[in-house]
Amino acid sequence: MEQRAQSGFSKKLLQYLNDSPTAYHAVENAAAHLRENGYQELKETEKWVLEQGGRYFVTKNGSCIIAFAIGDGSPAEKGFRIIGAHTDSPGLKIKPDACTVTPDGYVKVNVEIYGGVILSTWFDRPLALAGRVIVREGRGLREKLVRIHKPVLMIPNLCIHFHREVNDKCSYNKQTEMLPFLSMKKENVEKGDYLLCLIEEETGIKREDILDHELFLYEYQEGIFAGREGEFISASRIDDLAMVYAGLTALTESRDGGSSYKVFAAFDNEEVGSASAQGARSGFLLHTLDRICKNLGLTEEEYFQAVASSTSISADTAHAVHPNYSDRHDPESRPVLGGGPVIKYSASQRYSTTAVGAAHFMEICARAGVPCQKFVNRNDIAGGSTIGPAISSLTTIPTVDIGIPILAMHSVREFGAAADNVYTEMAFQAYYEEREEFGDKDGV
């Protein structure tokens, strides 16, 4: 496993992180991976014709993707085996009116905070630009992905001489102090043209054809292996693209066949509540499951049986104990880097784990030879949430919340162990390949 962590899976994971600066790129790269492994793309707007043993995927908004493999027999018997993750990460999104020119001649980019960003980590780092633009093409509109992988932006810190309390009080005004610096003012250039000119110069897309955009900043420095023996990964967007890649790889590498139907779903907008057409609180997953069943000739009653027979794993990163802040964790619940995937519990249902779901996942890990850990927040420190409660409440499918343990969650650069990613992918494969039900769902 250690050799695989360094020479195989983890290197491919790191490449996926580096190649996916936005949710749009994460889905584009996921789709390419699926095509390479025999998955056929479906369109929501077209008629589906599914075949036994077929492999398919469908996308929404360019930032959400659901892939599935058709099993033997009817899903009404054994249901769906679902792994869910999310494609978005906290960051800085460029506002529609992008640029402003100060009286001193600086050109700054107007940005909006997306999700729970650790603001201080974005300072003094070379920043690049990526996302999508909507362009006029003939009489229609077309979406184009863009990535300007150059250090074109920077948010410089204020020197300590003018801010001597900076090491005692780390607080930033999101409107005035988080605006990245692009260039100095140029003669005969309108302030609204600076960003569009940059896009045109770097991509060849004419600025007059750009009607709108959804663009994000990202760290120019790529992710790396770190630590004395390269056992750690230091990279942006580990939360949650590491879980996206683990689920995606488990789907394509696990054995097909059997009566269960394998499903992998990666949603957008988890970091801001999942309440969007492409988020986990939408009907996209339910609609997809419904279309699968109807396309295979199941009755409405059999569809309800299929849903009731299904299980789900919500895969999102977990909080490892920080060696410099160990008191922030519950004294008895202390997951560490390298200790395997973490099962997450919450009495307030911030996570969707039940005892039955946790036991099921522990059995899966045991069969795969994978260690696992447990996490629950301190009573006096509120934690975040995941797509788990959204999936379980919307679909009524029992869901367990798990994830690899990491440090610096929501920093521009996060930190985890290579081994945990390998362990989790192994557990996901075992889940997809599982041949026996765990317990009696109505009686446990």
N, C-alpha and C positions, 0 to 999 in steps of 0.2 A: 504493500500500500504506500509506503514511504517513497519508493521509486516512482510509482505512478503519480504521486503528488507533485514531484518535481519535474518529471520528464513528459508527462502526458496531460491528464485532465486539467491540472492547475495552470499549465502554460496556455492551454486553449481557453480556459476561463479568463485569464489575464488579458489575452488578446481580445476576447469578447468585450470585456470592460473597456479596453482602450479604443475599440472600434465603435462603441455605442455611447456617444456623448449626450444623446437625448433619447426619450422614449421612442421617437420615430425611427431613429437609427437602430435601437434595440430590436424593434419589431422587424425592420428590414433585414437585419442580420439573422434573426430567428427564422424568418421565412426562407432565407437562402439555405440555412441549415436543414430545414424541413424538406425543401425541394431536393437537396442532395441525398436525402434518405428516403426518397420515394413518396413524399407526401404531395398530394394534389391540392392546388388552391381552389377554393370555392368562393363565389361572390354572393353576398346577401341578396342582391337584386336579381339573381338568376335562379332558375330551377335546379334543385339538387337531385342527382341520381347517385345514390350510394350503393356500394356493393359489399358483400360479405368479405372480410379480410382487407377492405380498403383503408387507405390512410389519407387524411384530409386536414386542411386548415382553412380558417376564415379570419379576416382582420376587420377592425372597425377604427375609423378615424386615423388610420396609419400608426396608432399608438397602443393598440390592444390586439391580442391575437389568441385564438382558441384553436388547438389542434387535437385530433382524436383518431384513434384506430378502432375499426369495427371488429368486435370479437366474434366467436362462434356462437350460434344460437341467438336467443332473444335477450335484450337488456332487462326485460321484465323479471328474469330469473335471478341474475346476480347484480344488476345495476351498473352504475358507472364508478370507476375509480378516478377521482379528480385530484389534481395537484394545482393549486393556484398561487400566483405571486403577483408582483406589480412591476411595471416598467419605468415609473417615474422616480425621481430623486429630488430632495430639496435643492434649491439653487436660486439663481438670479435670472429673471425673464425680462426681456426688453419690452418696454411699453410701446404702444402704437406711435406716439410722437417721440421718436427715438432720441434725437440729439438736442443739446442745448449748448450755447456758446456763452461763456462767462465774459464779463467786462475786461478781464485780463487776457482774453484770447484763447482760453482752454476750451476744447470741445469735449463735452462729457455726454455719456449715454444714459438716458433715463431708464431705470430698471425698476421692476417690481419684485418683492420677495415672494418666492414660491415655496411654501411649506415651512417646516421648522428648522431654518438654517442656523448654524453656528456662525454668526456674522464675522467674528474676528478671524476665522480661518481663511477668509477670502481676500484679506489684505496682503499686499506686497507679493502677489503671485502673478506670473504671466497668464493671461486668460485668453482663450480662443472663443470662437463663435460657431454655433450650429443650430439647426432646426429645420423649419420648412417655410417656403414662400408660396403664395398663391399668385400665379401669373396669368395674364391674358394671353390666350393662344387661339388665333383665328377669332371665331365667334364664341368660343367657350373658355373655360377656366381649367387650369391644370395645377396640380400640386407638385412641387419639386423640393427634394431634400437638398440642403446646403450644409457644407462644413468648411469653415475657414480655419484650417489647422495651423494657425500662426499666432504668435503672442501679440495680438493687436490691441489688447486692453489691459489695464492695470488699475487697481485701487490702492494708491499709496497711503501709508500711515502718516499721521501727523507726527512730526518729530517730538521727542520726549521733552525738549526744551519749552515747547508751547503746550504740552499736555503732561505735566509731571505726575499726575495722578493716574496715568494710564495703566500702571501695573497694580493699582489698588482698586480701580473701578473700571471694568471693561463693559462699557455701555455705548451703543452707537445709535444715532438717529437714522432710521431706515430711509427717510426721504432725502436727507441732505448729505449724509456722510458715506453712503454706500454707492455713489455714482461713479462708475469706472471712467477713466481718462482714455480717450481715443487718439487725439492729435491736437495740434495747435491750429488756430483759425487760418483759413486760406482765403485769399482774395477771390471775389466773384463766385464763392460757393455758398449757397443757401444752407442754413442750419439743417433743414430737412433732407438734404442731399448727401450728407457725409456718410451715413450708413449705407444708403442705396448705392452710392458710388463705390464703396468698398465691396459690396456684394457683386456689383457688375464687374469690377476689375478682377475679382478672384474666381468668379464662376462663369462669367460670360452672359449671365442673364441681364437683359437690358432693364435699367431701372424704371423706365417708363412703363414696362409691362408688369411690374410688381404692384399688385393691388393690396396685399396685406401679408403679414408674416407672423410666425410664432417662433421666436428665436431665443436661445438660452446661452448664457456664458458657461464655459467649462474650463477646468484647469488644463493648461497646455502641457504640463509635465505628465507623462504617461505613468501608469501604475507599474510597480516593480515588486520583485521578491526582496524581502528584508530579513534581518536577523543574522545571527552568527552563521547559521547553516542554511540560510534562505528559506526558513520554515514559515515565515510570515508573508502576508500580502499587504502592501501599502498602495491604495488606489482610490480613485473616486468611484462613487456609485456602487460600492459593494452592496449597500442597501438600496435596491433589492435585486440588482442584476445578477448577483451570485446565485440567488435562489431561482431566478429565471433560467439561468444556464444549467443549473443542476436538474431542474424539472424537464427542461427541453432535452437534455442529453439522456436522461433516464427514459424518456418517452421513446426516443429513436433507437436506443441501445437495448432496451428490454425486449424479451421474447414476445412475439405476437401470438395470437391464439387464445384459447380459453374462453370461458363464457362472459368474463367481465370486459367492459369497454373502457379503454384507457383515454383519459381526457387531460389535457394540459391547458391552463388558461392564465394569461398574463395581462392584467388590467392596468389602465392608466389612472392617474389622479388619486392614488391612495394617500399621498402625502397631504392632500387638501380635503379629505373626507370621502372620496370615492363616489360622490353624487354627480355623475355625468353620464352621458350616453356610452362612454367607453370605460366607465368605472365599475367596480364590483357591485355597487348598489343599483346598477341598471338591470334591464331584463336580458342582456346579451347572452349570458350563460344559460338561463332558462329557455330562451328562444332557441338556442342552438341544440340543447338536449331534446326539446320538443320536436324540432325539425328532424333530428336523427331518428327518433322513434317513429314519427309519422311516415318518414321516407322508407322505413323498413317495414311498414304495414302494421304497426302496433295500434291497438285501439286506445282510446283515451284512458280506459281503466288500466290497461297494461302500461301506459306511460306513467301513471301515478304509482304503479307497482315498481317501475324502474327507478323512479326518484326515491321511493321509500327504501329501496334495496341498495342505494348508493352510499358511498363514503367520500370524504374530502379531507385533504391536507392543505391548510393555509401556511405557506412558506414565506416567512419574513425574518429578517435578522433579529437576533436577540442580544441582550446586554450581558457581556462578560464582566466579571469582577475587575474593576480597575485597581491596579496595585497601589496607586497614589490616592485613591478615594474609596477604599474598601468598605468604609462605614456607610456608603450610600446603598449598599445591598442588604437584603434580609440576612441575618446572621446564620441562617441554616440553608439558605438557597443561594449557592455561589458557583455558577457555571464559569469555566475557565477556557481560555483559548486552547485548542487541541483536544478538548474533552468530548467532542462529538456534538451532534445536533441537540438543541435545547427544546424541551417541551414547556410551553408557556401557559401559566394558570392565572386566572383573575376572577375573584368572587363577584366583581362588579360587571363581568362579561365584557371587559375590554379585550380579552382573548376568549375564544369560543371553546376551549378545551373542556371536556368532561372526563370523568374517571374512565368511562368505557373507551373513549377515543384515545386517551393517554395510554391505557393498557394495550390497546390494539397497536399503537405505534411502537411501544416498548417491545412487543412481540415481534414486530417487523424488524426492528433493529437487532434483536437477538438472533433471528434467523439469518440476517445478513452479516453477522459478526461485527456489528457497529456499536460502539459505546454511545450512550445518550445521557443527557443531564436534564435538570428541572430548574425552572425560574418562576419566582413570584416576587412582586414588588414589596418593598417596605410599606407598612401601613401609612406612613407619614410622607411618602414620596409617590406622586402620581406618575404612572407610566403612559406610554402611547397606546395605540391600537393597531389593528391590522385589517386585512380584507376578510379575516375569519368570521367575525360577527355579521358582516354584510352577506357573505355567502350562506351561512347557516340560517340566518333569519329569512332571507329572500327565497331560498330553495327548500328549506326545512331538512337539508341534508346534514347529518352529523359531521362536524368539522373539528379537527384538532389543530391547534396553532403550534408551529415549531419553527426553528430557524437556527442558522449558524451563529455562534457567539462572536461578537466583534467589539472593538473599542472605537472611540471617536465617532460614534454613530451621528450622522447628519453634519459632520465636518465636511469640508470640501475634499478631504482625503481621509479615508477610513482605514481601519487596521484589523486584520484577522489572521487566522492560521490556515495554511494551505490544506492541512489534513482534514479540517472540519468540512471543507467543501467536498472532498473525496468521500468522506463518511456519509454525508447527506445524499450525494448522488447514488451511493450504494444502497442506502435505505430506500430511496425513491424507486430504484429498479426493483428491489424486493417487493415493494408495495404494488407496483404494476404487475409483477409476475406471480403474486400470491394466488394460490389455488383454493384455499380454504377460508371460510368465513370465521370470524372471531366471535364466538359466543352466540347468544340468541338475542337479537336486537330488541325484541319485545319483552324479554324476560330478565335481561341483565340489569 
